[in-house]
Amino acid sequence: MEDEDRKAFSAYAQQSGLRTTSAEWTSNSSLLVLPSHRAREIEFHLPCRNCDKGESKLPVLPVNGCPIAFNGPNFEGKLVSRIRDVDTTSNVEGNLLPNKQYFHNRSRQYQWCVQGRFKTRVRFDKVVTGQDFGRPFRNRPSSLVHFRIDRPEDLEGLLDEDMHGVSEDGDVIEDTRLLDDDSVPQDGVARRKYFAKNCNLERYYFEPEFVYTFDTYVNFFSPARYRMELTTFFSVDVIPLFNGYPLFMSMAKEKDSAEYFWATEMWHQRVLNYDEKPGPLARLIMEKS
């Protein structure tokens, strides 16, 4: 039974082109961001810096703010990704804002930004983002504890994130004039509350003739350490929870058809370790069997 579980644990990593154990990891970095195997129809136009070095044949996305063009059946655009505390010295490009400068005086742990066009008209409430997994969790958190990532599927409307323009220094300049509706709040916090109501989301559509920009960041989850860092003194290792599946780095899909607009995944070396055990703090919040 354990052998079958081990095979199932590593099956998705193998499908994604990764070695199936932590010991076989070939990259110099313990964290890789890859196009999602669940969205194989989306093509990412990646830089080819390491193609002749033999380091990895994986389609690794840069996490230093370098724009990457992509194209799929439902969306075409560019993606920018940044992760705190991940070495990007080998993929620094041109006049990019350095990660150290982007994250300075910010509590966020990672950020992604997508700009592009939908290929068909899509109602706001039909576009969702979040996390979902192909297998049940291991070492499930107690029902008394709720993290945003403690369910096999945790999706929310993309408009719960920010939709706006982008500036050179990493701060955003909001521009929602194309909504053509004075009732939509200009303030970002008020606008998120407004679009948290389905009755408001259902009134608007993403139109193929317009270019949209989405910017998302996360404060408490550190991809570099794969930990929920809730305070300076309290963090929880979440590697033992995910049963061999990675977290989405960036993702949006159509709610009804489950077709992806874009999808990338964060693979940490330790995600492949079947024998990873929960630490003391994680055991405190685990469901008692």
ChimeraX commands (.cxc) that place a marker at each C-alpha (Angstrom):
marker #1 position 0.00,0.00,0.00 radius 0.5
marker #1 position 2.85,2.38,0.85 radius 0.5
marker #1 position 4.54,1.69,-2.51 radius 0.5
marker #1 position 1.32,2.59,-4.32 radius 0.5
marker #1 position 1.01,5.76,-2.27 radius 0.5
marker #1 position 4.61,6.71,-3.04 radius 0.5
marker #1 position 3.98,6.27,-6.77 radius 0.5
marker #1 position 0.82,8.36,-6.59 radius 0.5
marker #1 position 2.69,10.97,-4.52 radius 0.5
marker #1 position 5.35,11.45,-7.21 radius 0.5
marker #1 position 3.14,10.93,-10.29 radius 0.5
marker #1 position 2.37,14.60,-10.90 radius 0.5
marker #1 position 6.02,15.61,-10.53 radius 0.5
marker #1 position 6.97,12.98,-13.10 radius 0.5
marker #1 position 4.27,14.21,-15.49 radius 0.5
marker #1 position 5.68,17.73,-15.04 radius 0.5
marker #1 position 9.16,16.60,-16.08 radius 0.5
marker #1 position 10.73,16.66,-12.61 radius 0.5
marker #1 position 12.80,13.95,-10.99 radius 0.5
marker #1 position 10.62,12.05,-8.58 radius 0.5
marker #1 position 12.66,12.40,-5.38 radius 0.5
marker #1 position 14.25,15.31,-3.56 radius 0.5
marker #1 position 17.65,13.58,-3.76 radius 0.5
marker #1 position 17.48,13.62,-7.58 radius 0.5
marker #1 position 16.89,17.37,-7.80 radius 0.5
marker #1 position 19.26,18.74,-10.46 radius 0.5
marker #1 position 18.81,22.51,-10.19 radius 0.5
marker #1 position 21.10,24.79,-8.18 radius 0.5
marker #1 position 17.98,26.52,-6.85 radius 0.5
marker #1 position 15.69,24.76,-4.36 radius 0.5
marker #1 position 12.68,26.55,-5.88 radius 0.5
marker #1 position 11.57,26.50,-9.52 radius 0.5
marker #1 position 8.59,28.17,-11.16 radius 0.5
marker #1 position 7.32,26.16,-14.15 radius 0.5
marker #1 position 4.40,26.32,-16.57 radius 0.5
marker #1 position 1.64,24.16,-15.12 radius 0.5
marker #1 position 1.26,20.66,-16.54 radius 0.5
marker #1 position -2.47,21.14,-15.94 radius 0.5
marker #1 position -2.45,23.88,-18.60 radius 0.5
marker #1 position -0.28,22.22,-21.25 radius 0.5
marker #1 position -2.05,24.05,-24.07 radius 0.5
marker #1 position -0.51,27.38,-22.96 radius 0.5
marker #1 position 2.85,28.19,-24.54 radius 0.5
marker #1 position 5.37,30.34,-22.68 radius 0.5
marker #1 position 8.15,32.02,-24.67 radius 0.5
marker #1 position 11.02,31.59,-22.23 radius 0.5
marker #1 position 14.56,33.00,-22.31 radius 0.5
marker #1 position 17.13,30.32,-23.10 radius 0.5
marker #1 position 19.98,31.28,-20.78 radius 0.5
marker #1 position 20.85,27.81,-19.48 radius 0.5
marker #1 position 20.05,25.74,-22.56 radius 0.5
marker #1 position 23.71,24.91,-23.20 radius 0.5
marker #1 position 24.80,24.45,-19.58 radius 0.5
marker #1 position 23.07,21.15,-18.94 radius 0.5
marker #1 position 21.65,22.44,-15.65 radius 0.5
marker #1 position 18.07,21.62,-16.46 radius 0.5
marker #1 position 15.91,21.03,-19.49 radius 0.5
marker #1 position 12.89,22.25,-17.57 radius 0.5
marker #1 position 11.05,25.36,-18.83 radius 0.5
marker #1 position 11.93,27.47,-15.78 radius 0.5
marker #1 position 10.33,30.91,-15.54 radius 0.5
marker #1 position 12.44,33.80,-14.21 radius 0.5
marker #1 position 11.32,35.32,-10.89 radius 0.5
marker #1 position 13.22,38.60,-11.18 radius 0.5
marker #1 position 10.52,40.68,-12.89 radius 0.5
marker #1 position 11.47,39.70,-16.44 radius 0.5
marker #1 position 8.33,39.83,-18.66 radius 0.5
marker #1 position 7.52,36.49,-20.30 radius 0.5
marker #1 position 5.12,36.34,-23.25 radius 0.5
marker #1 position 2.58,33.51,-23.32 radius 0.5
marker #1 position -0.27,32.43,-25.55 radius 0.5
marker #1 position -3.10,29.98,-25.05 radius 0.5
marker #1 position -6.57,29.20,-26.39 radius 0.5
marker #1 position -8.23,31.67,-24.01 radius 0.5
marker #1 position -5.73,34.45,-23.29 radius 0.5
marker #1 position -2.59,36.04,-24.73 radius 0.5
marker #1 position -0.30,38.30,-22.77 radius 0.5
marker #1 position 2.81,38.75,-20.65 radius 0.5
marker #1 position 3.62,37.51,-17.15 radius 0.5
marker #1 position 5.98,39.00,-14.56 radius 0.5
marker #1 position 6.91,37.03,-11.42 radius 0.5
marker #1 position 8.95,37.95,-8.35 radius 0.5
marker #1 position 9.81,35.90,-5.24 radius 0.5
marker #1 position 11.52,37.22,-2.11 radius 0.5
marker #1 position 14.77,35.53,-0.95 radius 0.5
marker #1 position 15.30,33.55,-4.16 radius 0.5
marker #1 position 18.64,33.96,-5.95 radius 0.5
marker #1 position 18.15,35.79,-9.25 radius 0.5
marker #1 position 21.77,36.74,-9.94 radius 0.5
marker #1 position 21.96,34.29,-12.84 radius 0.5
marker #1 position 18.98,35.79,-14.66 radius 0.5
marker #1 position 19.33,39.55,-14.18 radius 0.5
marker #1 position 18.27,41.35,-17.34 radius 0.5
marker #1 position 18.68,44.89,-18.63 radius 0.5
marker #1 position 17.11,47.66,-16.58 radius 0.5
marker #1 position 14.80,45.51,-14.47 radius 0.5
marker #1 position 13.95,46.76,-10.99 radius 0.5
marker #1 position 16.00,44.41,-8.73 radius 0.5
marker #1 position 13.98,42.14,-6.44 radius 0.5
marker #1 position 15.81,43.55,-3.41 radius 0.5
marker #1 position 14.58,47.02,-4.31 radius 0.5
marker #1 position 11.06,45.83,-5.19 radius 0.5
marker #1 position 10.60,44.04,-1.84 radius 0.5
marker #1 position 12.30,46.76,0.24 radius 0.5
marker #1 position 9.96,48.01,2.99 radius 0.5
marker #1 position 7.22,45.67,1.77 radius 0.5
marker #1 position 5.90,42.70,3.72 radius 0.5
marker #1 position 4.94,40.78,0.58 radius 0.5
marker #1 position 6.65,37.44,-0.14 radius 0.5
marker #1 position 5.89,37.07,-3.82 radius 0.5
marker #1 position 4.15,38.90,-6.63 radius 0.5
marker #1 position 2.87,38.16,-10.11 radius 0.5
marker #1 position 1.46,40.48,-12.72 radius 0.5
marker #1 position -0.30,39.56,-15.98 radius 0.5
marker #1 position -1.17,41.92,-18.81 radius 0.5
marker #1 position -3.00,40.85,-21.96 radius 0.5
marker #1 position -6.22,40.14,-23.82 radius 0.5
marker #1 position -8.99,37.62,-23.35 radius 0.5
marker #1 position -9.81,35.85,-26.62 radius 0.5
marker #1 position -13.54,35.70,-25.95 radius 0.5
marker #1 position -15.97,37.81,-23.94 radius 0.5
marker #1 position -16.00,36.54,-20.33 radius 0.5
marker #1 position -18.17,37.72,-17.45 radius 0.5
marker #1 position -16.22,38.95,-14.42 radius 0.5
marker #1 position -17.62,36.35,-12.05 radius 0.5
marker #1 position -16.61,33.47,-14.35 radius 0.5
marker #1 position -12.87,34.17,-14.01 radius 0.5
marker #1 position -11.40,32.68,-10.82 radius 0.5
marker #1 position -7.99,32.29,-9.23 radius 0.5
marker #1 position -6.61,30.40,-6.23 radius 0.5
marker #1 position -5.37,26.88,-5.47 radius 0.5
marker #1 position -6.54,23.39,-6.31 radius 0.5
marker #1 position -4.88,20.01,-5.95 radius 0.5
marker #1 position -5.24,16.62,-7.61 radius 0.5
marker #1 position -5.04,14.60,-4.40 radius 0.5
marker #1 position -6.35,14.94,-0.82 radius 0.5
marker #1 position -4.05,16.58,1.71 radius 0.5
marker #1 position -1.77,14.63,3.99 radius 0.5
marker #1 position -1.54,15.61,7.68 radius 0.5
marker #1 position -4.64,17.75,7.31 radius 0.5
marker #1 position -4.92,20.89,9.44 radius 0.5
marker #1 position -7.47,20.82,12.22 radius 0.5
marker #1 position -10.93,22.11,11.35 radius 0.5
marker #1 position -10.32,24.69,14.07 radius 0.5
marker #1 position -7.54,26.22,11.97 radius 0.5
marker #1 position -8.20,27.82,8.60 radius 0.5
marker #1 position -5.54,28.86,6.13 radius 0.5
marker #1 position -6.37,30.05,2.64 radius 0.5
marker #1 position -4.65,26.91,1.33 radius 0.5
marker #1 position -6.18,24.23,3.56 radius 0.5
marker #1 position -8.70,22.88,1.05 radius 0.5
marker #1 position -8.14,20.76,-2.05 radius 0.5
marker #1 position -9.85,23.58,-3.95 radius 0.5
marker #1 position -9.82,27.21,-2.90 radius 0.5
marker #1 position -10.87,29.54,-5.69 radius 0.5
marker #1 position -12.06,33.13,-5.69 radius 0.5
marker #1 position -12.92,35.79,-8.20 radius 0.5
marker #1 position -9.95,37.33,-9.95 radius 0.5
marker #1 position -11.44,40.77,-9.30 radius 0.5
marker #1 position -10.81,40.18,-5.59 radius 0.5
marker #1 position -7.22,40.88,-6.65 radius 0.5
marker #1 position -6.14,44.20,-8.14 radius 0.5
marker #1 position -6.85,45.20,-11.74 radius 0.5
marker #1 position -4.99,48.24,-12.94 radius 0.5
marker #1 position -1.96,49.60,-14.81 radius 0.5
marker #1 position 1.72,49.14,-13.91 radius 0.5
marker #1 position 4.53,51.63,-13.27 radius 0.5
marker #1 position 8.30,51.29,-13.48 radius 0.5
marker #1 position 8.98,51.37,-9.73 radius 0.5
marker #1 position 6.70,48.45,-8.92 radius 0.5
marker #1 position 3.89,50.60,-7.55 radius 0.5
marker #1 position 0.66,50.62,-9.50 radius 0.5
marker #1 position -1.37,53.38,-11.09 radius 0.5
marker #1 position -5.00,52.37,-11.01 radius 0.5
marker #1 position -7.12,53.04,-14.05 radius 0.5
marker #1 position -10.63,51.59,-14.24 radius 0.5
marker #1 position -12.19,54.11,-16.62 radius 0.5
marker #1 position -13.11,51.42,-19.16 radius 0.5
marker #1 position -15.69,50.10,-16.71 radius 0.5
marker #1 position -17.58,53.29,-17.59 radius 0.5
marker #1 position -19.53,53.21,-14.35 radius 0.5
marker #1 position -19.31,55.92,-11.69 radius 0.5
marker #1 position -20.73,53.53,-9.10 radius 0.5
marker #1 position -17.49,51.48,-9.10 radius 0.5
marker #1 position -15.26,52.81,-6.28 radius 0.5
marker #1 position -11.92,54.29,-7.33 radius 0.5
marker #1 position -10.27,53.36,-4.04 radius 0.5
marker #1 position -8.72,49.88,-4.27 radius 0.5
marker #1 position -9.97,48.59,-0.90 radius 0.5
marker #1 position -13.51,49.81,-1.54 radius 0.5
marker #1 position -13.43,48.36,-5.05 radius 0.5
marker #1 position -12.45,44.91,-3.77 radius 0.5
marker #1 position -15.41,45.01,-1.38 radius 0.5
marker #1 position -17.66,46.10,-4.24 radius 0.5
marker #1 position -16.58,43.23,-6.49 radius 0.5
marker #1 position -16.76,40.72,-3.63 radius 0.5
marker #1 position -20.52,40.75,-4.26 radius 0.5
marker #1 position -21.66,38.51,-7.11 radius 0.5
marker #1 position -24.46,40.88,-8.01 radius 0.5
marker #1 position -21.81,43.45,-8.95 radius 0.5
marker #1 position -19.46,41.03,-10.70 radius 0.5
marker #1 position -22.26,39.74,-12.93 radius 0.5
marker #1 position -22.77,43.20,-14.45 radius 0.5
marker #1 position -19.39,43.40,-16.19 radius 0.5
marker #1 position -17.45,41.52,-18.86 radius 0.5
marker #1 position -13.83,41.19,-19.91 radius 0.5
marker #1 position -13.89,42.30,-23.55 radius 0.5
marker #1 position -11.47,40.88,-26.18 radius 0.5
marker #1 position -10.70,44.31,-27.65 radius 0.5
marker #1 position -9.24,45.62,-24.38 radius 0.5
marker #1 position -5.91,44.95,-22.65 radius 0.5
marker #1 position -6.23,44.11,-18.93 radius 0.5
marker #1 position -3.59,44.13,-16.20 radius 0.5
marker #1 position -3.81,42.06,-13.01 radius 0.5
marker #1 position -1.38,42.45,-10.12 radius 0.5
marker #1 position -1.34,40.05,-7.17 radius 0.5
marker #1 position 0.92,39.71,-4.14 radius 0.5
marker #1 position 0.98,37.52,-1.03 radius 0.5
marker #1 position 2.27,38.53,2.41 radius 0.5
marker #1 position 2.29,35.49,4.67 radius 0.5
marker #1 position 3.38,32.52,2.55 radius 0.5
marker #1 position 7.10,32.29,1.76 radius 0.5
marker #1 position 7.76,30.19,-1.39 radius 0.5
marker #1 position 11.51,30.22,-0.67 radius 0.5
marker #1 position 10.90,28.37,2.61 radius 0.5
marker #1 position 7.44,26.95,1.85 radius 0.5
marker #1 position 6.22,28.22,5.19 radius 0.5
marker #1 position 3.30,30.25,6.44 radius 0.5
marker #1 position 5.19,33.06,8.18 radius 0.5
marker #1 position 2.42,34.51,10.29 radius 0.5
marker #1 position 4.66,36.59,12.56 radius 0.5
marker #1 position 8.40,37.04,13.09 radius 0.5
marker #1 position 8.29,34.32,15.76 radius 0.5
marker #1 position 5.56,32.02,14.44 radius 0.5
marker #1 position 5.76,30.11,11.17 radius 0.5
marker #1 position 4.44,26.76,9.99 radius 0.5
marker #1 position 6.12,24.44,7.49 radius 0.5
marker #1 position 3.45,23.42,4.94 radius 0.5
marker #1 position 5.53,20.99,2.85 radius 0.5
marker #1 position 4.03,17.90,4.59 radius 0.5
marker #1 position 0.48,18.97,3.67 radius 0.5
marker #1 position 0.39,18.98,-0.11 radius 0.5
marker #1 position 0.88,15.30,-0.94 radius 0.5
marker #1 position 3.34,15.82,-3.78 radius 0.5
marker #1 position 1.49,18.70,-5.45 radius 0.5
marker #1 position 2.94,22.19,-5.99 radius 0.5
marker #1 position 1.16,25.45,-5.29 radius 0.5
marker #1 position 0.11,27.65,-8.15 radius 0.5
marker #1 position 2.34,30.69,-8.49 radius 0.5
marker #1 position -0.10,32.44,-10.82 radius 0.5
marker #1 position -3.37,31.09,-12.16 radius 0.5
marker #1 position -6.70,32.12,-13.63 radius 0.5
marker #1 position -9.33,29.87,-15.14 radius 0.5
marker #1 position -12.92,29.87,-16.34 radius 0.5
marker #1 position -15.18,28.81,-13.50 radius 0.5
marker #1 position -17.59,26.58,-15.42 radius 0.5
marker #1 position -15.36,24.94,-18.02 radius 0.5
marker #1 position -12.21,24.88,-15.80 radius 0.5
marker #1 position -10.18,25.97,-18.84 radius 0.5
marker #1 position -7.08,27.95,-17.91 radius 0.5
marker #1 position -6.26,31.47,-19.01 radius 0.5
marker #1 position -2.76,31.06,-17.54 radius 0.5
marker #1 position -1.13,28.85,-14.92 radius 0.5
marker #1 position 2.35,28.52,-13.40 radius 0.5
marker #1 position 3.47,26.44,-10.41 radius 0.5
marker #1 position 6.02,26.75,-7.60 radius 0.5
marker #1 position 8.05,23.57,-7.18 radius 0.5
marker #1 position 10.19,23.41,-4.05 radius 0.5
marker #1 position 12.75,20.62,-3.82 radius 0.5
marker #1 position 11.20,19.41,-0.58 radius 0.5
marker #1 position 7.75,19.00,-2.18 radius 0.5
marker #1 position 9.16,15.78,-3.70 radius 0.5
marker #1 position 10.10,14.33,-0.31 radius 0.5
marker #1 position 7.51,11.67,0.54 radius 0.5
marker #1 position 9.02,11.10,3.99 radius 0.5
marker #1 position 8.84,14.76,5.06 radius 0.5
marker #1 position 7.32,14.90,8.55 radius 0.5
marker #1 position 5.37,17.78,10.09 radius 0.5
marker #1 position 7.34,19.92,12.53 radius 0.5
marker #1 position 6.25,20.62,16.13 radius 0.5
marker #1 position 4.10,23.64,15.25 radius 0.5
marker #1 position 2.48,21.84,12.32 radius 0.5
marker #1 position 1.64,18.88,14.57 radius 0.5
marker #1 position -0.13,21.21,16.97 radius 0.5
marker #1 position -2.61,22.26,14.28 radius 0.5
marker #1 position -3.02,18.87,12.59 radius 0.5
marker #1 position -6.31,17.03,12.64 radius 0.5
marker #1 position -6.24,14.34,15.32 radius 0.5
marker #1 position -6.82,10.82,13.94 radius 0.5
marker link #1:1,2 radius 0.2
marker link #1:2,3 radius 0.2
marker link #1:3,4 radius 0.2
marker link #1:4,5 radius 0.2
marker link #1:5,6 radius 0.2
marker link #1:6,7 radius 0.2
marker link #1:7,8 radius 0.2
marker link #1:8,9 radius 0.2
marker link #1:9,10 radius 0.2
marker link #1:10,11 radius 0.2
marker link #1:11,12 radius 0.2
marker link #1:12,13 radius 0.2
marker link #1:13,14 radius 0.2
marker link #1:14,15 radius 0.2
marker link #1:15,16 radius 0.2
marker link #1:16,17 radius 0.2
marker link #1:17,18 radius 0.2
marker link #1:18,19 radius 0.2
marker link #1:19,20 radius 0.2
marker link #1:20,21 radius 0.2
marker link #1:21,22 radius 0.2
marker link #1:22,23 radius 0.2
marker link #1:23,24 radius 0.2
marker link #1:24,25 radius 0.2
marker link #1:25,26 radius 0.2
marker link #1:26,27 radius 0.2
marker link #1:27,28 radius 0.2
marker link #1:28,29 radius 0.2
marker link #1:29,30 radius 0.2
marker link #1:30,31 radius 0.2
marker link #1:31,32 radius 0.2
marker link #1:32,33 radius 0.2
marker link #1:33,34 radius 0.2
marker link #1:34,35 radius 0.2
marker link #1:35,36 radius 0.2
marker link #1:36,37 radius 0.2
marker link #1:37,38 radius 0.2
marker link #1:38,39 radius 0.2
marker link #1:39,40 radius 0.2
marker link #1:40,41 radius 0.2
marker link #1:41,42 radius 0.2
marker link #1:42,43 radius 0.2
marker link #1:43,44 radius 0.2
marker link #1:44,45 radius 0.2
marker link #1:45,46 radius 0.2
marker link #1:46,47 radius 0.2
marker link #1:47,48 radius 0.2
marker link #1:48,49 radius 0.2
marker link #1:49,50 radius 0.2
marker link #1:50,51 radius 0.2
marker link #1:51,52 radius 0.2
marker link #1:52,53 radius 0.2
marker link #1:53,54 radius 0.2
marker link #1:54,55 radius 0.2
marker link #1:55,56 radius 0.2
marker link #1:56,57 radius 0.2
marker link #1:57,58 radius 0.2
marker link #1:58,59 radius 0.2
marker link #1:59,60 radius 0.2
marker link #1:60,61 radius 0.2
marker link #1:61,62 radius 0.2
marker link #1:62,63 radius 0.2
marker link #1:63,64 radius 0.2
marker link #1:64,65 radius 0.2
marker link #1:65,66 radius 0.2
marker link #1:66,67 radius 0.2
marker link #1:67,68 radius 0.2
marker link #1:68,69 radius 0.2
marker link #1:69,70 radius 0.2
marker link #1:70,71 radius 0.2
marker link #1:71,72 radius 0.2
marker link #1:72,73 radius 0.2
marker link #1:73,74 radius 0.2
marker link #1:74,75 radius 0.2
marker link #1:75,76 radius 0.2
marker link #1:76,77 radius 0.2
marker link #1:77,78 radius 0.2
marker link #1:78,79 radius 0.2
marker link #1:79,80 radius 0.2
marker link #1:80,81 radius 0.2
marker link #1:81,82 radius 0.2
marker link #1:82,83 radius 0.2
marker link #1:83,84 radius 0.2
marker link #1:84,85 radius 0.2
marker link #1:85,86 radius 0.2
marker link #1:86,87 radius 0.2
marker link #1:87,88 radius 0.2
marker link #1:88,89 radius 0.2
marker link #1:89,90 radius 0.2
marker link #1:90,91 radius 0.2
marker link #1:91,92 radius 0.2
marker link #1:92,93 radius 0.2
marker link #1:93,94 radius 0.2
marker link #1:94,95 radius 0.2
marker link #1:95,96 radius 0.2
marker link #1:96,97 radius 0.2
marker link #1:97,98 radius 0.2
marker link #1:98,99 radius 0.2
marker link #1:99,100 radius 0.2
marker link #1:100,101 radius 0.2
marker link #1:101,102 radius 0.2
marker link #1:102,103 radius 0.2
marker link #1:103,104 radius 0.2
marker link #1:104,105 radius 0.2
marker link #1:105,106 radius 0.2
marker link #1:106,107 radius 0.2
marker link #1:107,108 radius 0.2
marker link #1:108,109 radius 0.2
marker link #1:109,110 radius 0.2
marker link #1:110,111 radius 0.2
marker link #1:111,112 radius 0.2
marker link #1:112,113 radius 0.2
marker link #1:113,114 radius 0.2
marker link #1:114,115 radius 0.2
marker link #1:115,116 radius 0.2
marker link #1:116,117 radius 0.2
marker link #1:117,118 radius 0.2
marker link #1:118,119 radius 0.2
marker link #1:119,120 radius 0.2
marker link #1:120,121 radius 0.2
marker link #1:121,122 radius 0.2
marker link #1:122,123 radius 0.2
marker link #1:123,124 radius 0.2
marker link #1:124,125 radius 0.2
marker link #1:125,126 radius 0.2
marker link #1:126,127 radius 0.2
marker link #1:127,128 radius 0.2
marker link #1:128,129 radius 0.2
marker link #1:129,130 radius 0.2
marker link #1:130,131 radius 0.2
marker link #1:131,132 radius 0.2
marker link #1:132,133 radius 0.2
marker link #1:133,134 radius 0.2
marker link #1:134,135 radius 0.2
marker link #1:135,136 radius 0.2
marker link #1:136,137 radius 0.2
marker link #1:137,138 radius 0.2
marker link #1:138,139 radius 0.2
marker link #1:139,140 radius 0.2
marker link #1:140,141 radius 0.2
marker link #1:141,142 radius 0.2
marker link #1:142,143 radius 0.2
marker link #1:143,144 radius 0.2
marker link #1:144,145 radius 0.2
marker link #1:145,146 radius 0.2
marker link #1:146,147 radius 0.2
marker link #1:147,148 radius 0.2
marker link #1:148,149 radius 0.2
marker link #1:149,150 radius 0.2
marker link #1:150,151 radius 0.2
marker link #1:151,152 radius 0.2
marker link #1:152,153 radius 0.2
marker link #1:153,154 radius 0.2
marker link #1:154,155 radius 0.2
marker link #1:155,156 radius 0.2
marker link #1:156,157 radius 0.2
marker link #1:157,158 radius 0.2
marker link #1:158,159 radius 0.2
marker link #1:159,160 radius 0.2
marker link #1:160,161 radius 0.2
marker link #1:161,162 radius 0.2
marker link #1:162,163 radius 0.2
marker link #1:163,164 radius 0.2
marker link #1:164,165 radius 0.2
marker link #1:165,166 radius 0.2
marker link #1:166,167 radius 0.2
marker link #1:167,168 radius 0.2
marker link #1:168,169 radius 0.2
marker link #1:169,170 radius 0.2
marker link #1:170,171 radius 0.2
marker link #1:171,172 radius 0.2
marker link #1:172,173 radius 0.2
marker link #1:173,174 radius 0.2
marker link #1:174,175 radius 0.2
marker link #1:175,176 radius 0.2
marker link #1:176,177 radius 0.2
marker link #1:177,178 radius 0.2
marker link #1:178,179 radius 0.2
marker link #1:179,180 radius 0.2
marker link #1:180,181 radius 0.2
marker link #1:181,182 radius 0.2
marker link #1:182,183 radius 0.2
marker link #1:183,184 radius 0.2
marker link #1:184,185 radius 0.2
marker link #1:185,186 radius 0.2
marker link #1:186,187 radius 0.2
marker link #1:187,188 radius 0.2
marker link #1:188,189 radius 0.2
marker link #1:189,190 radius 0.2
marker link #1:190,191 radius 0.2
marker link #1:191,192 radius 0.2
marker link #1:192,193 radius 0.2
marker link #1:193,194 radius 0.2
marker link #1:194,195 radius 0.2
marker link #1:195,196 radius 0.2
marker link #1:196,197 radius 0.2
marker link #1:197,198 radius 0.2
marker link #1:198,199 radius 0.2
marker link #1:199,200 radius 0.2
marker link #1:200,201 radius 0.2
marker link #1:201,202 radius 0.2
marker link #1:202,203 radius 0.2
marker link #1:203,204 radius 0.2
marker link #1:204,205 radius 0.2
marker link #1:205,206 radius 0.2
marker link #1:206,207 radius 0.2
marker link #1:207,208 radius 0.2
marker link #1:208,209 radius 0.2
marker link #1:209,210 radius 0.2
marker link #1:210,211 radius 0.2
marker link #1:211,212 radius 0.2
marker link #1:212,213 radius 0.2
marker link #1:213,214 radius 0.2
marker link #1:214,215 radius 0.2
marker link #1:215,216 radius 0.2
marker link #1:216,217 radius 0.2
marker link #1:217,218 radius 0.2
marker link #1:218,219 radius 0.2
marker link #1:219,220 radius 0.2
marker link #1:220,221 radius 0.2
marker link #1:221,222 radius 0.2
marker link #1:222,223 radius 0.2
marker link #1:223,224 radius 0.2
marker link #1:224,225 radius 0.2
marker link #1:225,226 radius 0.2
marker link #1:226,227 radius 0.2
marker link #1:227,228 radius 0.2
marker link #1:228,229 radius 0.2
marker link #1:229,230 radius 0.2
marker link #1:230,231 radius 0.2
marker link #1:231,232 radius 0.2
marker link #1:232,233 radius 0.2
marker link #1:233,234 radius 0.2
marker link #1:234,235 radius 0.2
marker link #1:235,236 radius 0.2
marker link #1:236,237 radius 0.2
marker link #1:237,238 radius 0.2
marker link #1:238,239 radius 0.2
marker link #1:239,240 radius 0.2
marker link #1:240,241 radius 0.2
marker link #1:241,242 radius 0.2
marker link #1:242,243 radius 0.2
marker link #1:243,244 radius 0.2
marker link #1:244,245 radius 0.2
marker link #1:245,246 radius 0.2
marker link #1:246,247 radius 0.2
marker link #1:247,248 radius 0.2
marker link #1:248,249 radius 0.2
marker link #1:249,250 radius 0.2
marker link #1:250,251 radius 0.2
marker link #1:251,252 radius 0.2
marker link #1:252,253 radius 0.2
marker link #1:253,254 radius 0.2
marker link #1:254,255 radius 0.2
marker link #1:255,256 radius 0.2
marker link #1:256,257 radius 0.2
marker link #1:257,258 radius 0.2
marker link #1:258,259 radius 0.2
marker link #1:259,260 radius 0.2
marker link #1:260,261 radius 0.2
marker link #1:261,262 radius 0.2
marker link #1:262,263 radius 0.2
marker link #1:263,264 radius 0.2
marker link #1:264,265 radius 0.2
marker link #1:265,266 radius 0.2
marker link #1:266,267 radius 0.2
marker link #1:267,268 radius 0.2
marker link #1:268,269 radius 0.2
marker link #1:269,270 radius 0.2
marker link #1:270,271 radius 0.2
marker link #1:271,272 radius 0.2
marker link #1:272,273 radius 0.2
marker link #1:273,274 radius 0.2
marker link #1:274,275 radius 0.2
marker link #1:275,276 radius 0.2
marker link #1:276,277 radius 0.2
marker link #1:277,278 radius 0.2
marker link #1:278,279 radius 0.2
marker link #1:279,280 radius 0.2
marker link #1:280,281 radius 0.2
marker link #1:281,282 radius 0.2
marker link #1:282,283 radius 0.2
marker link #1:283,284 radius 0.2
marker link #1:284,285 radius 0.2
marker link #1:285,286 radius 0.2
marker link #1:286,287 radius 0.2
marker link #1:287,288 radius 0.2
marker link #1:288,289 radius 0.2
view
